[in-house]
Amino acid sequence: MNILLWHVHGSWTTAFVQGPHTYLVPVTPDRGPDGLGRARTFPWPDSVVEQTPAELRHAPVDLVVLQRPHEADLAERWLGGRRPGRDVPAVYLEHNAPDGDVPHTRHPCADRDDLVLVHVTHFNRLFWDSGGTRTEVIEHGIVDPGHQYTGRLARAAVVTNEPVRRGRTVGTDLLPALAEAAPLDVFGMRTDGLAAHLGLPPDRCRTADLPQAELHEAMAQRRFYLHPVRWTSLGLSLLEAMHLGMPVVALATTEAAEAVLPGTGTLSNRPEILARAARMYLEDPDAAAEDGARARQAALERYGLKRFLHDWERVLTEVSA
């Protein structure tokens, strides 16, 4: 099939485009949010083809994957009047947990009979009010980066974008206390100035924004992965850390309890318990490596790429038929 989708979430799309189809990704001269085109820091196959709005007008499109509310109108304009769900089969992929008036948050695609709403976690499907719209859950899949873990640096790896702006949502306010237990290396976009913002010495909270390949290598050198996020769907960086062979210290919120199994790390909603686990991993590298190996095995079994692509193939086939 020729599948139209926007480049919205680079990590998720990297897994999705490993399938057997041709993936048409809109590109605009400014490469803005509606026209990013192909990824520049993720390895995408040649089956991902950039298309300008003018090219899409007459492009053969078999299915549209919508990911943001405004994309339906955008697709209709750029596809020359073909409406997703009416003239072209469509699914709406919801990446996020609901935000606002939870648990009564009404999904933008609620009570639709012309598309399928796909959630990436069971938590999301439970908390979004989707009305009578048919819903599916296709859990994340990861392109396996390999067991790279060394844990040679007695530091914690944290991956989050815009921690200052997003604040409590991603647990930024919890970092000072956790940094007392273990020095932090925070990776992600717009992390500059985080240490000063939190009042931490630079060595207790270092930051960097790295391309994915370099990020994975850097993460794997840290002793454990710290996931202080209060409210998220299920961070792909958490699953990538587990694939790398890293033990996890995480808040037991949203879907984390489904991913981080006993023996793969520590889950708790008590920051003092997370701090205790952090100190334990710093003092016992062997325990960290053993828990990390179990974390990798658990992630491969539940969030492997083959299962992910199989689940998507089933839904895409049903919708296109």
C-alpha positions as CSV (number, residue, x, y, z in Angstrom):
1,M,0.0,0.0,0.0
2,N,0.9,3.7,-0.3
3,I,0.4,5.0,3.2
4,L,0.3,8.8,3.9
5,L,1.5,9.9,7.3
6,W,3.1,13.0,8.7
7,H,6.5,12.9,10.4
8,V,5.3,13.7,13.9
9,H,7.1,11.3,16.2
10,G,10.5,10.2,14.9
11,S,11.1,7.2,17.2
12,W,7.6,5.7,16.6
13,T,7.8,6.3,12.9
14,T,11.2,4.7,12.7
15,A,9.6,1.4,13.8
16,F,6.4,1.8,11.7
17,V,8.2,2.4,8.4
18,Q,10.1,-0.9,8.7
19,G,6.9,-2.6,7.3
20,P,6.4,-3.7,3.7
21,H,4.7,-0.6,2.3
22,T,5.6,2.7,0.7
23,Y,5.3,5.6,3.2
24,L,4.5,9.0,1.8
25,V,5.7,11.8,4.1
26,P,4.7,15.4,3.4
27,V,7.5,17.9,2.9
28,T,7.2,21.7,2.7
29,P,9.9,24.3,1.8
30,D,10.3,25.4,5.5
31,R,10.2,21.8,6.8
32,G,7.8,23.0,9.4
33,P,5.6,20.8,11.7
34,D,3.3,19.8,8.8
35,G,6.1,19.2,6.3
36,L,9.2,17.8,8.1
37,G,9.8,15.2,5.4
38,R,12.2,12.4,6.0
39,A,14.0,12.2,9.4
40,R,17.6,13.5,9.5
41,T,18.6,11.8,12.7
42,F,16.8,8.5,12.4
43,P,17.7,5.7,9.9
44,W,14.6,5.4,7.6
45,P,14.5,3.0,4.6
46,D,14.1,4.1,1.0
47,S,10.5,3.1,1.1
48,V,9.8,6.5,2.9
49,V,9.2,9.0,0.1
50,E,8.9,12.7,0.5
51,Q,5.9,14.3,-1.2
52,T,5.1,18.0,-1.6
53,P,1.4,19.1,-1.3
54,A,1.3,19.5,-5.0
55,E,2.6,16.0,-5.6
56,L,0.1,14.5,-3.1
57,R,-2.8,16.0,-5.0
58,H,-2.6,13.3,-7.6
59,A,-0.7,10.7,-5.7
60,P,-2.2,7.2,-5.3
61,V,-2.9,6.9,-1.6
62,D,-4.4,3.7,-0.2
63,L,-4.6,4.7,3.5
64,V,-4.0,7.7,5.7
65,V,-2.6,7.5,9.2
66,L,-3.7,10.6,11.1
67,Q,-2.0,11.7,14.3
68,R,-3.2,15.2,15.0
69,P,-6.7,16.6,14.9
70,H,-6.0,19.1,12.1
71,E,-4.5,16.5,9.8
72,A,-7.9,15.4,8.4
73,D,-8.6,18.8,6.9
74,L,-5.0,19.1,5.8
75,A,-5.1,15.7,4.1
76,E,-8.4,16.6,2.3
77,R,-6.9,19.8,0.9
78,W,-3.6,18.2,-0.1
79,L,-5.2,15.1,-1.6
80,G,-7.4,17.2,-3.9
81,G,-10.6,16.8,-2.0
82,R,-10.2,13.1,-1.0
83,R,-11.5,12.9,2.6
84,P,-9.8,10.5,5.0
85,G,-12.3,8.0,6.2
86,R,-14.7,8.7,3.4
87,D,-12.8,8.6,0.2
88,V,-9.6,7.1,1.5
89,P,-9.4,4.5,4.4
90,A,-8.0,6.1,7.5
91,V,-6.8,5.3,11.1
92,Y,-6.2,7.9,13.8
93,L,-3.1,7.1,15.9
94,E,-3.3,8.6,19.4
95,H,0.2,8.8,20.8
96,N,-0.7,10.6,24.0
97,A,-2.5,10.2,27.3
98,P,-5.4,12.5,27.7
99,D,-4.7,16.0,29.0
100,G,-7.3,17.9,30.9
101,D,-10.5,16.9,32.7
102,V,-9.2,13.3,33.1
103,P,-10.9,10.8,33.1
104,H,-13.6,12.5,31.3
105,T,-11.5,13.8,28.4
106,R,-13.4,13.5,25.1
107,H,-11.2,12.3,22.2
108,P,-11.4,14.4,19.0
109,C,-12.4,11.2,17.1
110,A,-15.1,10.2,19.5
111,D,-18.2,8.7,17.9
112,R,-16.8,8.3,14.5
113,D,-17.8,5.4,12.3
114,D,-15.5,6.2,9.4
115,L,-12.1,5.4,10.9
116,V,-10.4,3.3,13.5
117,L,-8.8,4.9,16.6
118,V,-5.5,3.2,17.5
119,H,-4.0,3.8,21.0
120,V,-0.4,2.9,21.8
121,T,-1.2,1.7,25.4
122,H,-4.1,0.1,27.1
123,F,-3.9,2.9,29.7
124,N,-4.6,5.5,27.0
125,R,-7.6,3.6,25.7
126,L,-9.0,3.3,29.2
127,F,-8.6,7.0,30.0
128,W,-9.7,8.6,26.7
129,D,-13.5,8.9,26.2
130,S,-13.8,7.6,22.6
131,G,-17.5,7.2,22.5
132,G,-18.7,4.7,19.9
133,T,-15.5,4.8,17.7
134,R,-13.9,1.5,17.1
135,T,-10.7,1.4,19.1
136,E,-7.6,-0.8,18.9
137,V,-4.4,-1.0,21.0
138,I,-1.1,-1.6,19.2
139,E,1.7,-1.4,21.7
140,H,5.0,0.1,20.8
141,G,7.7,-1.7,18.9
142,I,11.4,-0.9,18.9
143,V,14.0,-1.3,16.3
144,D,16.4,-3.3,18.5
145,P,19.6,-1.2,19.2
146,G,21.3,-4.3,20.6
147,H,22.6,-5.1,24.1
148,Q,25.0,-2.2,24.4
149,Y,25.0,-1.8,28.2
150,T,28.3,-1.2,30.0
151,G,27.1,0.9,33.0
152,R,30.7,2.1,33.4
153,L,29.6,5.6,34.4
154,A,28.1,5.8,37.9
155,R,25.4,8.2,36.7
156,A,21.7,8.1,35.8
157,A,20.5,8.6,32.2
158,V,17.3,10.6,31.8
159,V,15.8,11.3,28.4
160,T,13.2,14.1,28.1
161,N,12.5,17.0,25.8
162,E,11.9,20.5,27.1
163,P,12.1,19.6,30.8
164,V,11.9,23.3,31.9
165,R,8.7,24.1,30.0
166,R,7.0,20.7,30.7
167,G,7.9,20.8,34.4
168,R,5.8,18.6,36.7
169,T,4.4,16.6,33.8
170,V,7.8,15.0,33.2
171,G,8.9,15.1,36.8
172,T,11.4,17.9,36.4
173,D,10.7,19.1,40.0
174,L,11.8,15.6,41.3
175,L,15.2,15.8,39.8
176,P,17.0,17.9,42.5
177,A,16.2,15.3,45.2
178,L,17.1,12.4,42.9
179,A,20.3,14.1,41.9
180,E,21.4,13.9,45.5
181,A,21.3,10.1,45.2
182,A,22.9,9.9,41.8
183,P,24.4,12.4,39.4
184,L,22.2,12.9,36.3
185,D,22.8,13.1,32.6
186,V,19.7,14.5,31.0
187,F,19.4,14.0,27.2
188,G,16.9,15.7,25.0
189,M,15.9,18.8,23.1
190,R,16.0,22.2,24.9
191,T,17.7,20.9,28.0
192,D,20.3,23.7,28.1
193,G,20.2,25.6,31.4
194,L,18.4,22.8,33.3
195,A,21.0,22.6,36.1
196,A,20.8,26.4,36.8
197,H,17.0,26.3,36.6
198,L,17.0,23.6,39.3
199,G,19.8,25.1,41.4
200,L,22.0,22.1,40.9
201,P,25.8,22.1,40.5
202,P,26.7,21.4,36.8
203,D,28.3,18.1,37.6
204,R,25.1,16.8,39.3
205,C,22.9,17.6,36.2
206,R,24.7,17.5,32.8
207,T,22.7,17.9,29.6
208,A,23.1,17.0,25.9
209,D,21.0,16.7,22.8
210,L,22.3,13.8,20.6
211,P,21.2,12.0,17.5
212,Q,19.6,8.6,18.2
213,A,22.7,6.4,17.5
214,E,24.9,8.5,19.7
215,L,22.1,8.8,22.3
216,H,21.9,5.0,22.6
217,E,25.6,4.6,23.0
218,A,25.7,7.4,25.7
219,M,22.7,6.0,27.6
220,A,24.2,2.5,27.7
221,Q,27.3,3.8,29.4
222,R,25.3,5.1,32.4
223,R,24.5,2.8,35.3
224,F,20.7,3.0,35.1
225,Y,17.8,4.7,33.4
226,L,15.7,7.1,35.5
227,H,12.1,7.7,34.4
228,P,10.6,10.4,36.7
229,V,7.6,11.1,34.4
230,R,4.3,11.6,36.1
231,W,2.0,11.7,33.1
232,T,2.9,10.2,29.7
233,S,1.7,7.6,27.3
234,L,4.7,5.3,27.6
235,G,8.1,6.9,26.9
236,L,9.8,5.2,24.0
237,S,13.1,6.2,25.6
238,L,12.2,3.9,28.5
239,L,11.7,1.0,26.2
240,E,14.9,1.8,24.3
241,A,16.8,1.8,27.6
242,M,15.5,-1.6,28.4
243,H,16.4,-2.9,24.9
244,L,19.9,-1.5,25.6
245,G,20.1,-3.7,28.7
246,M,19.7,-0.9,31.3
247,P,18.0,-1.4,34.6
248,V,15.1,1.1,35.3
249,V,14.2,3.3,38.2
250,A,10.8,4.8,37.4
251,L,7.6,6.3,38.8
252,A,4.8,3.7,38.8
253,T,2.5,5.9,36.8
254,T,0.4,5.4,33.6
255,E,1.6,2.3,31.7
256,A,5.1,2.0,33.3
257,A,3.9,-0.9,35.5
258,E,3.1,-3.0,32.4
259,A,6.6,-2.5,31.0
260,V,8.9,-2.6,34.0
261,L,8.5,-6.1,35.5
262,P,9.9,-7.4,38.8
263,G,13.6,-8.0,38.6
264,T,14.1,-5.4,35.8
265,G,14.3,-2.3,38.1
266,T,12.4,-0.4,40.7
267,L,8.9,1.1,40.3
268,S,7.4,3.3,43.0
269,N,5.4,6.5,43.5
270,R,7.6,7.3,46.5
271,P,10.7,9.4,45.4
272,E,12.6,8.2,48.5
273,I,12.4,4.6,47.3
274,L,13.6,5.6,43.8
275,A,16.5,7.4,45.4
276,R,17.3,4.3,47.5
277,A,17.3,2.2,44.3
278,A,19.5,4.7,42.5
279,R,22.1,4.5,45.3
280,M,21.9,0.7,45.3
281,Y,22.7,0.6,41.5
282,L,25.7,2.9,42.0
283,E,27.1,0.7,44.7
284,D,26.4,-2.6,43.1
285,P,27.2,-2.6,39.3
286,D,26.7,-6.4,39.1
287,A,23.1,-6.1,40.3
288,A,22.5,-3.3,37.8
289,A,23.8,-5.5,35.0
290,E,21.7,-8.4,36.0
291,D,18.5,-6.4,36.3
292,G,19.3,-4.7,33.0
293,A,19.7,-8.1,31.2
294,R,16.3,-9.1,32.5
295,A,14.9,-5.7,31.4
296,R,16.2,-6.3,27.9
297,Q,14.6,-9.7,27.7
298,A,11.2,-8.4,28.9
299,A,11.3,-5.6,26.4
300,L,12.2,-7.9,23.5
301,E,9.3,-10.2,24.4
302,R,6.6,-7.5,24.7
303,Y,7.9,-4.6,22.6
304,G,9.7,-6.4,19.8
305,L,9.5,-5.0,16.2
306,K,8.1,-8.2,14.7
307,R,5.0,-8.2,17.0
308,F,4.5,-4.5,16.4
309,L,4.6,-4.8,12.6
310,H,2.3,-7.9,12.7
311,D,-0.3,-6.0,14.8
312,W,-0.2,-3.0,12.4
313,E,-0.5,-5.2,9.3
314,R,-3.7,-6.8,10.7
315,V,-5.3,-3.4,11.3
316,L,-4.1,-1.8,8.1
317,T,-5.4,-4.8,6.1
318,E,-8.8,-4.7,7.8
319,V,-9.2,-0.9,7.4
320,S,-8.1,-0.9,3.7
321,A,-10.5,-3.7,2.9
